[in-house]
Amino acid sequence: MNKIMIAFDVETTGKNPDTDQIVEISMCLYEAGKERALTLRVKPDISITPGAQAVHGISMEDLADAPRFPEIADQVEQFLAASNVLVGYNVRFDIRFVEAEFKRMGRPLDLSDKLVVDPLRIWQALEPRTLTDAYRRFVGGSLEDAHSAEADVQAAVKVLRGMRRTFNLEESTWEDLAALTQPEKASWTGPTNHLVWSAGEVVFGFGKWAGRSMLEVATRDRSYLEWVMSARADFPPHVKSVCKGALSGIDPDTFHARIAETLGGPPPDDAAE
């Protein structure tokens, strides 16, 4: 039986399929040397986060006349039904969003019968990143006594030296190397990743409102912030304090200025739109 492939991608209001929604879906069906494409914009029921808009460039104004997802659901389902192979880069993200949209409609869509082909996962499989693989590339030869603690310690140092030579990092400081190791830490609001800066706003880094502005959640789901602040919720003091500020009713500029003063501001490349 010949396989019919669909490559597809979605753009969304944010990163959480449980609370965020699709704003654009593009699919291209490949069969017997022919292509058939379908790209649709979608008006969501929830606002687009500034961080997401900075990535895909789609605003709520752009979607003012677009249909809501239930209005295009039949088209999407019929298009997907025509294939038995789904292709996309990190495509599990896209699949989760499509399935979540149908679930919200009370009309579950099961794509588990499709073959999923993801270039990202293939790349990771063919170029693995174990210490043994890194040793072979950046040091040369085989790592003897792999998984012996003493051998692994020495190997890690040799691999780091080899990486610094290969990628011209020999003049880099330890701070530079730490930033490459954990780049997301620069956007943390405070000492943990519970809250982060995104496009000039402080957003949740965890839970059902991950990626959503603190001030937006204070308006939409006040009880969630009250729960985070409660004694039974085990969150760091700075997280509870910021939640309290979000619920206080102060204006956004003052709210973010106070956070920047006490916990540090956003990284330089995190400019507000």
HELIX and SHEET records of a PDB file:
HELIX    1   1 PRO A   50  HIS A   56  1                                   7    
HELIX    2   2 GLU A   61  LEU A   63  5                                   3    
HELIX    3   3 PHE A   69  ALA A   81  1                                  13    
HELIX    4   4 VAL A   91  ARG A  104  1                                  14    
HELIX    5   5 PRO A  119  LEU A  126  1                                   8    
HELIX    6   6 LEU A  131  PHE A  138  1                                   8    
HELIX    7   7 ALA A  149  THR A  166  1                                  18    
HELIX    8   8 TRP A  174  THR A  181  1                                   8    
HELIX    9   9 PRO A  183  SER A  187  5                                   5    
HELIX   10  10 MET A  214  ARG A  220  1                                   7    
HELIX   11  11 ARG A  222  MET A  229  1                                   8    
HELIX   12  12 PRO A  237  ALA A  246  1                                  10    
HELIX   13  13 PRO A  252  LEU A  263  1                                  12    
SHEET    1   A 5 LYS A  34  ARG A  41  0                                        
SHEET    2   A 5 ILE A  22  GLU A  31 -1                                        
SHEET    3   A 5 MET A   5  THR A  12 -1                                        
SHEET    4   A 5 VAL A  85  VAL A  87  1                                        
SHEET    5   A 5 LEU A 115  VAL A 117  1                                        
SHEET    1   B 2 LEU A 195  SER A 198  0                                        
SHEET    2   B 2 GLU A 201  PHE A 204 -1                                        
END                                                                             
